[in-house]
């Protein structure tokens, strides 16, 4: 029996793969290829997996590369291999997000959002480096006191008042009303900005970043839709040599002339954290005066829902 016949028989009683399942299979295949030592050393079983999946992806020379299957069914065609664009990467990150969040329970209003974030800050002048590991417990609906850690300093936040406004909102019930259609979400993130397309796109990108700066639990599909909305912003760019705050190899997506960037795992497209540039500042005559510029990496180590402050998932 040849391999193609074996594959047909193998698939006969199997339901068609969903996009999420197909993506997950590609990731498993890629990891297996790496463990085998070299592509040419694939076992027969792995070759059958490749045929079932249809395409294989690999991280090559620090970049993210897609290997397409040849039209004649004879394996992959190296001439068709090309780096992913920023938009393609974001779409894959959306698929990863949906797969990871499948089955996640809806948090109760009386619970807390727990986050653990590792932060590294390297100053441009002198190269001094500082690190923090921040943990926070934020009230799901804002009705209870929260404990928030920022650069090592603990803040005890009172319950949100009726007139307190956080944009984008942190309360789960409010986020659940946000659209998960990427086009509708993009318009929401633009906040009605009218003064030029560049201004509208920058506003959308900044608000998308804010979803990940302040601790919050996303309703089903909203994180994935955020990545897909950003993918629709013209001019977004990709950095294939990014590293997050924990030293994990990643791929970054940013907006031109802007210092924020999303960082995703270079192999399975999981969201890892953020990259930004900032400065310490003084206020002189009512104006900010920048002093020491720095580069900062924020790595998301943990995110979950717990019943009380101090508890961990």
NORVEN-V175435 format. One record per residue. N is the residue number from 1. RES is the residue in three letters. SS is DSSP state (2 for helix, 1 for strand, 0 for the rest). NEAR is the number of other ideal C-beta (glycine too) atoms within 12 Angstrom. Layout:
# NORVEN-V175435
n & res & ss & near
N & RES & SS & NEAR
N & RES & SS & NEAR
This chain:
# NORVEN-V175435
n & res & ss & near
1 & UNK & 0 & 11
2 & UNK & 0 & 13
3 & UNK & 2 & 23
4 & UNK & 2 & 19
5 & UNK & 2 & 13
6 & UNK & 2 & 18
7 & UNK & 2 & 23
8 & UNK & 2 & 17
9 & UNK & 2 & 16
10 & UNK & 2 & 18
11 & UNK & 2 & 19
12 & UNK & 0 & 11
13 & UNK & 0 & 8
14 & UNK & 0 & 14
15 & UNK & 0 & 8
16 & UNK & 0 & 11
17 & UNK & 0 & 18
18 & UNK & 0 & 15
19 & UNK & 2 & 19
20 & UNK & 2 & 23
21 & UNK & 2 & 21
22 & UNK & 2 & 23
23 & UNK & 2 & 34
24 & UNK & 2 & 27
25 & UNK & 2 & 30
26 & UNK & 2 & 36
27 & UNK & 2 & 32
28 & UNK & 2 & 23
29 & UNK & 2 & 35
30 & UNK & 2 & 34
31 & UNK & 2 & 21
32 & UNK & 2 & 25
33 & UNK & 2 & 30
34 & UNK & 2 & 21
35 & UNK & 2 & 15
36 & UNK & 2 & 20
37 & UNK & 0 & 12
38 & UNK & 0 & 10
39 & UNK & 2 & 23
40 & UNK & 2 & 11
41 & UNK & 2 & 14
42 & UNK & 0 & 25
43 & UNK & 0 & 18
44 & UNK & 2 & 16
45 & UNK & 2 & 17
46 & UNK & 2 & 27
47 & UNK & 2 & 26
48 & UNK & 2 & 25
49 & UNK & 2 & 32
50 & UNK & 2 & 34
51 & UNK & 2 & 31
52 & UNK & 2 & 30
53 & UNK & 2 & 30
54 & UNK & 0 & 27
55 & UNK & 0 & 29
56 & UNK & 1 & 37
57 & UNK & 1 & 40
58 & UNK & 1 & 31
59 & UNK & 1 & 31
60 & UNK & 1 & 23
61 & UNK & 0 & 12
62 & UNK & 0 & 19
63 & UNK & 1 & 25
64 & UNK & 1 & 39
65 & UNK & 1 & 28
66 & UNK & 1 & 30
67 & UNK & 1 & 30
68 & UNK & 0 & 18
69 & UNK & 1 & 23
70 & UNK & 0 & 17
71 & UNK & 0 & 10
72 & UNK & 0 & 9
73 & UNK & 0 & 16
74 & UNK & 0 & 12
75 & UNK & 0 & 23
76 & UNK & 1 & 29
77 & UNK & 0 & 18
78 & UNK & 2 & 17
79 & UNK & 2 & 9
80 & UNK & 2 & 15
81 & UNK & 0 & 22
82 & UNK & 1 & 17
83 & UNK & 1 & 23
84 & UNK & 0 & 29
85 & UNK & 0 & 22
86 & UNK & 2 & 33
87 & UNK & 2 & 24
88 & UNK & 2 & 26
89 & UNK & 2 & 45
90 & UNK & 2 & 39
91 & UNK & 2 & 29
92 & UNK & 2 & 41
93 & UNK & 2 & 41
94 & UNK & 2 & 38
95 & UNK & 2 & 35
96 & UNK & 2 & 30
97 & UNK & 2 & 36
98 & UNK & 2 & 32
99 & UNK & 2 & 29
100 & UNK & 2 & 25
101 & UNK & 2 & 27
102 & UNK & 0 & 17
103 & UNK & 0 & 10
104 & UNK & 0 & 22
105 & UNK & 0 & 16
106 & UNK & 0 & 19
107 & UNK & 0 & 31
108 & UNK & 0 & 19
109 & UNK & 0 & 21
110 & UNK & 0 & 17
111 & UNK & 0 & 27
112 & UNK & 1 & 39
113 & UNK & 1 & 38
114 & UNK & 1 & 35
115 & UNK & 1 & 37
116 & UNK & 1 & 27
117 & UNK & 1 & 35
118 & UNK & 1 & 30
119 & UNK & 1 & 35
120 & UNK & 1 & 29
121 & UNK & 1 & 28
122 & UNK & 1 & 24
123 & UNK & 1 & 20
124 & UNK & 0 & 20
125 & UNK & 0 & 14
126 & UNK & 0 & 11
127 & UNK & 0 & 13
128 & UNK & 0 & 16
129 & UNK & 1 & 17
130 & UNK & 1 & 22
131 & UNK & 1 & 21
132 & UNK & 1 & 25
133 & UNK & 1 & 23
134 & UNK & 1 & 32
135 & UNK & 1 & 33
136 & UNK & 1 & 39
137 & UNK & 1 & 35
138 & UNK & 1 & 41
139 & UNK & 1 & 39
140 & UNK & 0 & 36
141 & UNK & 0 & 27
142 & UNK & 0 & 31
143 & UNK & 0 & 24
144 & UNK & 0 & 25
145 & UNK & 0 & 18
146 & UNK & 1 & 35
147 & UNK & 1 & 28
148 & UNK & 1 & 29
149 & UNK & 1 & 26
150 & UNK & 1 & 24
151 & UNK & 0 & 23
152 & UNK & 0 & 18
153 & UNK & 1 & 12
154 & UNK & 1 & 18
155 & UNK & 1 & 17
156 & UNK & 1 & 18
157 & UNK & 1 & 27
158 & UNK & 0 & 15
159 & UNK & 0 & 18
160 & UNK & 0 & 23
161 & UNK & 0 & 11
162 & UNK & 0 & 8
163 & UNK & 0 & 6
164 & UNK & 0 & 17
165 & UNK & 0 & 13
166 & UNK & 0 & 24
167 & UNK & 0 & 21
168 & UNK & 0 & 32
169 & UNK & 0 & 29
170 & UNK & 0 & 35
171 & UNK & 0 & 32
172 & UNK & 2 & 33
173 & UNK & 2 & 22
174 & UNK & 2 & 24
175 & UNK & 2 & 34
176 & UNK & 0 & 22
177 & UNK & 0 & 16
178 & UNK & 0 & 33
179 & UNK & 0 & 21
180 & UNK & 0 & 28
181 & UNK & 0 & 18
182 & UNK & 2 & 30
183 & UNK & 2 & 18
184 & UNK & 2 & 19
185 & UNK & 2 & 36
186 & UNK & 2 & 31
187 & UNK & 2 & 23
188 & UNK & 2 & 30
189 & UNK & 2 & 36
190 & UNK & 2 & 29
191 & UNK & 0 & 23
192 & UNK & 0 & 13
193 & UNK & 0 & 21
194 & UNK & 0 & 11
195 & UNK & 0 & 13
196 & UNK & 0 & 11
197 & UNK & 2 & 15
198 & UNK & 2 & 19
199 & UNK & 2 & 17
200 & UNK & 2 & 25
201 & UNK & 2 & 30
202 & UNK & 2 & 30
203 & UNK & 2 & 29
204 & UNK & 2 & 37
205 & UNK & 2 & 42
206 & UNK & 2 & 29
207 & UNK & 2 & 34
208 & UNK & 2 & 44
209 & UNK & 2 & 33
210 & UNK & 2 & 25
211 & UNK & 2 & 39
212 & UNK & 2 & 37
213 & UNK & 2 & 30
214 & UNK & 0 & 30
215 & UNK & 0 & 38
216 & UNK & 0 & 40
217 & UNK & 0 & 39
218 & UNK & 0 & 37
219 & UNK & 0 & 30
220 & UNK & 0 & 24
221 & UNK & 0 & 27
222 & UNK & 2 & 37
223 & UNK & 2 & 39
224 & UNK & 2 & 36
225 & UNK & 2 & 35
226 & UNK & 2 & 43
227 & UNK & 2 & 43
228 & UNK & 2 & 34
229 & UNK & 2 & 38
230 & UNK & 2 & 46
231 & UNK & 2 & 35
232 & UNK & 0 & 30
233 & UNK & 0 & 39
234 & UNK & 0 & 19
235 & UNK & 0 & 23
236 & UNK & 0 & 33
237 & UNK & 1 & 25
238 & UNK & 1 & 34
239 & UNK & 1 & 27
240 & UNK & 1 & 26
241 & UNK & 1 & 18
242 & UNK & 1 & 33
243 & UNK & 1 & 26
244 & UNK & 0 & 33
245 & UNK & 0 & 33
246 & UNK & 0 & 24
247 & UNK & 0 & 16
248 & UNK & 0 & 25
249 & UNK & 1 & 23
250 & UNK & 1 & 39
251 & UNK & 1 & 41
252 & UNK & 1 & 37
253 & UNK & 1 & 44
254 & UNK & 1 & 33
255 & UNK & 0 & 32
256 & UNK & 0 & 19
257 & UNK & 0 & 14
258 & UNK & 0 & 27
259 & UNK & 0 & 23
260 & UNK & 0 & 33
261 & UNK & 1 & 39
262 & UNK & 1 & 48
263 & UNK & 1 & 40
264 & UNK & 1 & 45
265 & UNK & 1 & 33
266 & UNK & 0 & 36
267 & UNK & 0 & 31
268 & UNK & 0 & 33
269 & UNK & 0 & 39
270 & UNK & 0 & 34
271 & UNK & 1 & 40
272 & UNK & 1 & 37
273 & UNK & 1 & 37
274 & UNK & 1 & 39
275 & UNK & 1 & 37
276 & UNK & 1 & 30
277 & UNK & 1 & 22
278 & UNK & 1 & 26
279 & UNK & 1 & 20
280 & UNK & 1 & 20
281 & UNK & 1 & 14
282 & UNK & 1 & 13
283 & UNK & 1 & 11
284 & UNK & 1 & 10
285 & UNK & 0 & 7
286 & UNK & 0 & 7
287 & UNK & 1 & 9
288 & UNK & 1 & 13
289 & UNK & 1 & 13
290 & UNK & 1 & 17
291 & UNK & 1 & 16
292 & UNK & 1 & 21
293 & UNK & 1 & 21
294 & UNK & 1 & 28
295 & UNK & 1 & 29
296 & UNK & 1 & 34
297 & UNK & 1 & 36
298 & UNK & 1 & 38
299 & UNK & 1 & 35
300 & UNK & 1 & 37
301 & UNK & 1 & 25
302 & UNK & 1 & 22
303 & UNK & 1 & 34
304 & UNK & 1 & 27
305 & UNK & 1 & 30
306 & UNK & 1 & 28
307 & UNK & 0 & 20
308 & UNK & 0 & 17
309 & UNK & 0 & 25
310 & UNK & 0 & 13
311 & UNK & 0 & 16
312 & UNK & 0 & 19
313 & UNK & 0 & 21
